[in-house]
Amino acid sequence: HPNIVQLFDRGESEDALPYIAMEHMKGGTLAEKIRREGTLAWREAARIATQVALALAEAHRRGVVHRDIKPHNVLLTGDPLTVAGSVKVGDFGIARAATASTLTETSMILGTARYLSPEQAKGEPVGSGSDLYSLGITLYQMLSGKVPFEAESPLAIAMRHVYEVASSPKEVNPDVPEELAAITLLLLSKDPLARYGEDALTLVDDLERVCRGLKPLY
């Protein structure tokens, strides 16, 4: 898929170290871009989120939940964001089949607390809506320069995901349109089904509409 990092080869080196060879992403990670720029222009953020959602739609169609969507795993080719495939999702290292019942303890530790969905934080069954929540946190960070929930420990952050409601990114960045702020907060719903019915393509439609100056449908 054009929005998923391509894998070319895998194997072991002469000294028995396992390796994978992937396409080179000269634009670096979204995390590095946010670190450099702070907040992103809202249209730029929406276009990045759109391409991530397209990658998730394909993964979910094939029965795979990524489980670790965050800016560090979103990579940029360096091409204009209007080009298909200029944003790619990588690192499916803790991805599991959507039919898997719960996260293992190891996978729970590997998931980054700032981007965990409430159901991940509680160790409940995780579906495609969990990836949409993590994308919502990522979109929030692009728009505001920070994640909605911070605390002194990963456990405390996880509990905030479970029990607290995020403030609007528009409160931090007044340039964010009301419609895009509403989409972001919808992705951060505690109920997975409230996040676009766990349908990434429906999210894509609304993000594209907002970029064209139209009202979101969902």
C-alpha positions as a Markdown table, in Angstrom:
| # | Residue | x | y | z |
|---|---|---|---|---|
| 1 | His | 0.0 | 0.0 | 0.0 |
| 2 | Pro | 1.4 | 3.5 | -0.8 |
| 3 | Asn | 1.0 | 4.6 | 2.8 |
| 4 | Ile | 2.7 | 1.7 | 4.4 |
| 5 | Val | 6.5 | 1.5 | 4.5 |
| 6 | Gln | 7.8 | -1.1 | 1.9 |
| 7 | Leu | 9.8 | -4.0 | 3.1 |
| 8 | Phe | 12.4 | -5.2 | 0.6 |
| 9 | Asp | 14.3 | -8.0 | 2.4 |
| 10 | Arg | 14.9 | -9.8 | 5.7 |
| 11 | Gly | 17.5 | -12.2 | 6.9 |
| 12 | Glu | 20.6 | -12.6 | 9.1 |
| 13 | Ser | 24.0 | -11.1 | 8.8 |
| 14 | Glu | 27.2 | -13.1 | 8.8 |
| 15 | Asp | 27.4 | -12.7 | 12.6 |
| 16 | Ala | 23.8 | -13.9 | 13.0 |
| 17 | Leu | 22.2 | -10.5 | 13.6 |
| 18 | Pro | 18.7 | -10.4 | 12.2 |
| 19 | Tyr | 17.9 | -7.5 | 9.9 |
| 20 | Ile | 15.1 | -6.0 | 7.7 |
| 21 | Ala | 15.8 | -3.8 | 4.8 |
| 22 | Met | 13.1 | -1.1 | 4.1 |
| 23 | Glu | 12.7 | 1.8 | 1.8 |
| 24 | His | 14.5 | 5.0 | 2.8 |
| 25 | Met | 12.3 | 7.8 | 4.1 |
| 26 | Lys | 14.4 | 10.9 | 3.6 |
| 27 | Gly | 11.8 | 13.1 | 5.3 |
| 28 | Gly | 12.4 | 11.5 | 8.7 |
| 29 | Thr | 9.7 | 10.8 | 11.2 |
| 30 | Leu | 6.7 | 12.9 | 12.1 |
| 31 | Ala | 8.0 | 13.1 | 15.7 |
| 32 | Glu | 11.2 | 14.9 | 14.4 |
| 33 | Lys | 9.0 | 17.3 | 12.4 |
| 34 | Ile | 6.9 | 18.2 | 15.4 |
| 35 | Arg | 10.0 | 18.6 | 17.5 |
| 36 | Arg | 11.4 | 21.0 | 14.9 |
| 37 | Glu | 8.3 | 23.0 | 14.1 |
| 38 | Gly | 6.2 | 22.8 | 17.3 |
| 39 | Thr | 2.7 | 23.1 | 15.9 |
| 40 | Leu | 1.9 | 22.3 | 12.2 |
| 41 | Ala | -0.3 | 24.3 | 9.9 |
| 42 | Trp | -3.8 | 22.7 | 10.3 |
| 43 | Arg | -4.1 | 21.7 | 6.7 |
| 44 | Glu | -0.7 | 20.0 | 6.8 |
| 45 | Ala | -1.8 | 18.1 | 10.0 |
| 46 | Ala | -5.1 | 17.1 | 8.4 |
| 47 | Arg | -3.3 | 15.8 | 5.2 |
| 48 | Ile | -0.8 | 13.8 | 7.3 |
| 49 | Ala | -3.6 | 12.3 | 9.4 |
| 50 | Thr | -5.5 | 11.5 | 6.2 |
| 51 | Gln | -2.7 | 9.4 | 4.8 |
| 52 | Val | -2.1 | 7.6 | 8.1 |
| 53 | Ala | -5.9 | 6.8 | 8.1 |
| 54 | Leu | -5.6 | 5.4 | 4.6 |
| 55 | Ala | -2.8 | 3.1 | 5.8 |
| 56 | Leu | -4.9 | 2.0 | 8.8 |
| 57 | Ala | -7.9 | 1.3 | 6.6 |
| 58 | Glu | -5.8 | -1.1 | 4.5 |
| 59 | Ala | -4.3 | -2.8 | 7.6 |
| 60 | His | -7.8 | -3.1 | 9.2 |
| 61 | Arg | -9.2 | -4.5 | 6.0 |
| 62 | Arg | -6.6 | -7.2 | 6.2 |
| 63 | Gly | -7.5 | -7.9 | 9.8 |
| 64 | Val | -4.4 | -6.3 | 11.4 |
| 65 | Val | -4.4 | -3.8 | 14.2 |
| 66 | His | -1.2 | -1.7 | 14.4 |
| 67 | Arg | -1.4 | -1.0 | 18.2 |
| 68 | Asp | 1.4 | 1.5 | 18.3 |
| 69 | Ile | 0.4 | 4.5 | 16.1 |
| 70 | Lys | 2.4 | 7.6 | 17.2 |
| 71 | Pro | 4.5 | 10.3 | 15.5 |
| 72 | His | 7.7 | 8.1 | 15.8 |
| 73 | Asn | 6.1 | 5.5 | 13.5 |
| 74 | Val | 4.8 | 7.9 | 10.9 |
| 75 | Leu | 7.4 | 8.5 | 8.3 |
| 76 | Leu | 7.7 | 11.2 | 5.6 |
| 77 | Thr | 9.1 | 10.8 | 2.1 |
| 78 | Gly | 9.9 | 14.5 | 1.8 |
| 79 | Asp | 7.5 | 14.9 | -1.1 |
| 80 | Pro | 4.6 | 17.4 | -1.0 |
| 81 | Leu | 1.7 | 16.2 | 1.1 |
| 82 | Thr | -0.6 | 16.4 | -1.9 |
| 83 | Val | 1.3 | 13.4 | -3.4 |
| 84 | Ala | -0.2 | 10.0 | -2.6 |
| 85 | Gly | 2.1 | 8.0 | -0.5 |
| 86 | Ser | 4.1 | 10.9 | 0.8 |
| 87 | Val | 3.3 | 9.8 | 4.4 |
| 88 | Lys | 3.8 | 6.2 | 5.4 |
| 89 | Val | 3.2 | 4.1 | 8.5 |
| 90 | Gly | 5.9 | 1.8 | 9.7 |
| 91 | Asp | 6.9 | -0.4 | 12.7 |
| 92 | Phe | 4.2 | -3.0 | 12.9 |
| 93 | Gly | 6.3 | -4.6 | 15.6 |
| 94 | Ile | 3.5 | -5.2 | 18.1 |
| 95 | Ala | 0.7 | -5.5 | 15.5 |
| 96 | Arg | -1.6 | -8.4 | 16.1 |
| 97 | Ala | -4.6 | -9.9 | 14.4 |
| 98 | Ala | -7.8 | -8.0 | 15.1 |
| 99 | Thr | -9.3 | -11.2 | 16.4 |
| 100 | Ala | -6.7 | -11.4 | 19.2 |
| 101 | Ser | -8.3 | -11.2 | 22.6 |
| 102 | Thr | -6.1 | -9.0 | 24.7 |
| 103 | Leu | -2.6 | -7.5 | 24.7 |
| 104 | Thr | 0.2 | -9.5 | 26.2 |
| 105 | Glu | 2.1 | -7.9 | 29.1 |
| 106 | Thr | 5.1 | -7.4 | 26.8 |
| 107 | Ser | 3.0 | -5.7 | 24.1 |
| 108 | Met | 1.4 | -3.5 | 26.7 |
| 109 | Ile | 4.8 | -2.3 | 27.9 |
| 110 | Leu | 5.9 | -1.7 | 24.3 |
| 111 | Gly | 2.9 | 0.6 | 23.5 |
| 112 | Thr | 3.8 | 4.2 | 24.3 |
| 113 | Ala | 1.7 | 5.5 | 27.2 |
| 114 | Arg | 1.0 | 8.9 | 25.7 |
| 115 | Tyr | -0.8 | 7.3 | 22.7 |
| 116 | Leu | -2.5 | 4.4 | 24.3 |
| 117 | Ser | -6.3 | 4.0 | 23.9 |
| 118 | Pro | -8.4 | 3.6 | 27.0 |
| 119 | Glu | -9.1 | 0.0 | 26.1 |
| 120 | Gln | -5.3 | -0.7 | 25.8 |
| 121 | Ala | -4.7 | 1.0 | 29.1 |
| 122 | Lys | -7.3 | -1.3 | 30.7 |
| 123 | Gly | -6.0 | -4.4 | 29.0 |
| 124 | Glu | -9.2 | -5.0 | 27.2 |
| 125 | Pro | -9.7 | -6.4 | 23.7 |
| 126 | Val | -8.3 | -4.0 | 21.2 |
| 127 | Gly | -9.7 | -3.4 | 17.7 |
| 128 | Ser | -9.4 | -0.9 | 14.9 |
| 129 | Gly | -10.9 | 1.9 | 17.0 |
| 130 | Ser | -7.8 | 1.7 | 19.2 |
| 131 | Asp | -5.6 | 2.8 | 16.2 |
| 132 | Leu | -8.0 | 5.6 | 15.5 |
| 133 | Tyr | -7.7 | 6.8 | 19.1 |
| 134 | Ser | -3.9 | 6.8 | 18.8 |
| 135 | Leu | -4.2 | 8.7 | 15.5 |
| 136 | Gly | -6.4 | 11.2 | 17.3 |
| 137 | Ile | -3.7 | 11.8 | 19.9 |
| 138 | Thr | -1.1 | 12.2 | 17.1 |
| 139 | Leu | -3.4 | 14.7 | 15.3 |
| 140 | Tyr | -3.9 | 16.6 | 18.5 |
| 141 | Gln | -0.2 | 16.8 | 19.0 |
| 142 | Met | 0.3 | 18.1 | 15.4 |
| 143 | Leu | -2.3 | 20.8 | 16.0 |
| 144 | Ser | -1.2 | 21.9 | 19.5 |
| 145 | Gly | 2.4 | 20.9 | 19.9 |
| 146 | Lys | 1.6 | 18.7 | 22.8 |
| 147 | Val | -0.3 | 15.5 | 23.7 |
| 148 | Pro | -3.6 | 16.0 | 25.7 |
| 149 | Phe | -2.5 | 13.8 | 28.7 |
| 150 | Glu | 0.7 | 14.1 | 30.6 |
| 151 | Ala | 1.8 | 12.8 | 34.0 |
| 152 | Glu | 4.8 | 11.7 | 36.0 |
| 153 | Ser | 4.6 | 8.0 | 35.2 |
| 154 | Pro | 3.3 | 5.9 | 32.3 |
| 155 | Leu | 0.7 | 4.4 | 34.6 |
| 156 | Ala | -0.6 | 7.8 | 35.6 |
| 157 | Ile | -0.8 | 8.8 | 31.9 |
| 158 | Ala | -2.7 | 5.6 | 31.1 |
| 159 | Met | -5.2 | 6.3 | 33.8 |
| 160 | Arg | -5.8 | 9.8 | 32.4 |
| 161 | His | -6.7 | 8.2 | 29.0 |
| 162 | Val | -9.2 | 6.1 | 30.8 |
| 163 | Tyr | -10.9 | 8.7 | 33.0 |
| 164 | Glu | -10.3 | 12.2 | 31.7 |
| 165 | Val | -11.7 | 14.1 | 28.8 |
| 166 | Ala | -9.3 | 16.0 | 26.5 |
| 167 | Ser | -9.6 | 19.7 | 26.1 |
| 168 | Ser | -10.0 | 21.0 | 22.5 |
| 169 | Pro | -6.8 | 21.6 | 20.6 |
| 170 | Lys | -8.4 | 24.9 | 19.6 |
| 171 | Glu | -7.9 | 26.1 | 23.2 |
| 172 | Val | -4.1 | 25.7 | 22.6 |
| 173 | Asn | -4.0 | 26.8 | 19.0 |
| 174 | Pro | -6.8 | 29.2 | 18.0 |
| 175 | Asp | -6.0 | 28.8 | 14.3 |
| 176 | Val | -7.5 | 25.2 | 14.3 |
| 177 | Pro | -10.9 | 25.2 | 12.7 |
| 178 | Glu | -13.9 | 24.2 | 14.8 |
| 179 | Glu | -14.6 | 21.3 | 12.4 |
| 180 | Leu | -11.1 | 19.9 | 12.7 |
| 181 | Ala | -11.1 | 20.2 | 16.5 |
| 182 | Ala | -14.4 | 18.3 | 16.6 |
| 183 | Ile | -12.9 | 15.5 | 14.4 |
| 184 | Thr | -9.9 | 15.3 | 16.8 |
| 185 | Leu | -12.1 | 15.1 | 19.9 |
| 186 | Leu | -14.4 | 12.5 | 18.3 |
| 187 | Leu | -11.3 | 10.3 | 17.7 |
| 188 | Leu | -10.6 | 10.7 | 21.4 |
| 189 | Ser | -13.9 | 9.3 | 22.5 |
| 190 | Lys | -13.7 | 6.7 | 25.3 |
| 191 | Asp | -16.1 | 4.4 | 23.4 |
| 192 | Pro | -14.3 | 2.8 | 20.4 |
| 193 | Leu | -17.5 | 2.7 | 18.3 |
| 194 | Ala | -17.9 | 6.5 | 18.7 |
| 195 | Arg | -14.6 | 6.9 | 16.8 |
| 196 | Tyr | -16.1 | 7.0 | 13.3 |
| 197 | Gly | -17.6 | 3.6 | 14.0 |
| 198 | Glu | -14.0 | 2.3 | 13.9 |
| 199 | Asp | -14.0 | 3.0 | 10.1 |
| 200 | Ala | -10.8 | 4.8 | 9.0 |
| 201 | Leu | -12.2 | 5.5 | 5.5 |
| 202 | Thr | -15.1 | 7.5 | 7.0 |
| 203 | Leu | -12.5 | 9.5 | 8.9 |
| 204 | Val | -10.6 | 10.0 | 5.6 |
| 205 | Asp | -13.8 | 11.5 | 4.0 |
| 206 | Asp | -14.3 | 14.0 | 6.8 |
| 207 | Leu | -10.6 | 15.1 | 6.9 |
| 208 | Glu | -10.7 | 15.6 | 3.1 |
| 209 | Arg | -13.9 | 17.6 | 3.4 |
| 210 | Val | -12.4 | 19.9 | 6.0 |
| 211 | Cys | -9.3 | 20.5 | 3.9 |
| 212 | Arg | -11.6 | 21.6 | 1.1 |
| 213 | Gly | -13.5 | 24.0 | 3.4 |
| 214 | Leu | -16.6 | 21.8 | 3.7 |
| 215 | Lys | -18.5 | 20.6 | 6.7 |
| 216 | Pro | -17.6 | 17.1 | 7.9 |
| 217 | Leu | -20.4 | 14.6 | 7.4 |
| 218 | Tyr | -19.9 | 12.2 | 10.3 |
